[in-house]
């Protein structure tokens, strides 16, 4: 069964996937052929094994983005390029088959081992798995290729191991360097950079250029090897400050500069044979890639963990201060908020009103219609209260069927009108549960003012609670307002002075 790319990979492939299948295969074959032809310039005798082999990374990226069905493009490109080295009718086909199996095995192992890979490495463990997949899958092409050449007689048996190591390491380095680069650049997302980030990127690029020249542009001196450590802080900088796209791109640029100078005999890798120089250089570059990807993935995990923790803390905070049924603030929040609000009102020499509301005979609603109907009444009343308060006011579920409104900068007359409107709206609510109307929902209300009736939050809440129960004792469905510490005024039916 040929596996298809995951949805994220299909999105990343973008316009390329909209091409006809034949065009996709042909394009991949041409790209593979061109990259392979360039890489074979650095091949050791008899001209097949090379330390520089980007086609392995190109092939794996293509199969991950476009699906394993694109494998004929790899096989065709590899076959054609190997025919340019030898006109043997069998060996180029065998080598191309090994290269294709390498890409197919790599894509299969990536999908199996790195679940949810979406063109970037989200977890540090995924980077380790990717490196292991690259090392294992490249055994296929190296073994098939060198065995074929040895059996044919193009490679002597004493040269088997040097050719195999060169082939395997070249393919592995190609995957480690090229595949993450291509996967990250396949992601379509807007690049929005602030001026500060652009300035930082410009400084970073200039430093990378300077350090690359300092490390690789000097003559082949032993002292130049000590400068190699200057690259590591730049990789750390990129990993923690930029995305994986920038990390892989800058390392690819450094790799190109390093190969250029190494071919010219410069830098810490320019003092030995070309093949050994390139093998050492590509091993060093691969280490930089793995280091950058690891640090970037770890930083991403850290940011996501902090984000998840902050979200959890917000959820815990919301649960601690809000009522889960109605969404109003709860009793704990009210007692925390009220003293501070009284201080602010006192500094402004203003007033504050507290309205306590209790639904009449609520137990009867639960007993008659069920607790789900009771919850429906509570949520509808909560929504009604929100519609009758200002943004600066606070609505809380005080407990059970009791609600409290805190109205800063409110007058007594305005509060009485507000409370009467709420009492009337509750009485006029039209509610149904399971097709049955819920009738007879009314509310008793008490009103107390700061600083007229109390000077602290505890006294204020005690007075308004007493007034509420006075309203219930007086017949319910009414408002009782305090005219002083010992002088409540009942407003039956919501009517009253003012």
Secondary structure as GFF3:
##gff-version 3
##sequence-region A 1 498
A	DSSP	alpha_helix	7	13	.	.	.	ID=ss1
A	DSSP	three_ten_helix	14	18	.	.	.	ID=ss2
A	DSSP	alpha_helix	21	39	.	.	.	ID=ss3
A	DSSP	three_ten_helix	40	42	.	.	.	ID=ss4
A	DSSP	alpha_helix	55	66	.	.	.	ID=ss5
A	DSSP	three_ten_helix	68	70	.	.	.	ID=ss6
A	DSSP	alpha_helix	71	83	.	.	.	ID=ss7
A	DSSP	alpha_helix	91	113	.	.	.	ID=ss8
A	DSSP	alpha_helix	124	152	.	.	.	ID=ss9
A	DSSP	three_ten_helix	157	159	.	.	.	ID=ss10
A	DSSP	alpha_helix	160	174	.	.	.	ID=ss11
A	DSSP	pi_helix	175	179	.	.	.	ID=ss12
A	DSSP	alpha_helix	180	185	.	.	.	ID=ss13
A	DSSP	alpha_helix	195	216	.	.	.	ID=ss14
A	DSSP	three_ten_helix	222	228	.	.	.	ID=ss15
A	DSSP	alpha_helix	229	241	.	.	.	ID=ss16
A	DSSP	alpha_helix	244	263	.	.	.	ID=ss17
A	DSSP	alpha_helix	274	321	.	.	.	ID=ss18
A	DSSP	alpha_helix	331	347	.	.	.	ID=ss19
A	DSSP	beta_strand	352	359	.	.	.	ID=ss20
A	DSSP	alpha_helix	362	369	.	.	.	ID=ss21
A	DSSP	alpha_helix	371	387	.	.	.	ID=ss22
A	DSSP	beta_strand	394	399	.	.	.	ID=ss23
A	DSSP	beta_strand	402	408	.	.	.	ID=ss24
A	DSSP	alpha_helix	412	427	.	.	.	ID=ss25
A	DSSP	beta_strand	431	433	.	.	.	ID=ss26
A	DSSP	beta_strand	436	438	.	.	.	ID=ss27
A	DSSP	beta_strand	443	450	.	.	.	ID=ss28
A	DSSP	alpha_helix	457	473	.	.	.	ID=ss29
A	DSSP	beta_strand	478	482	.	.	.	ID=ss30
A	DSSP	beta_strand	488	492	.	.	.	ID=ss31
###
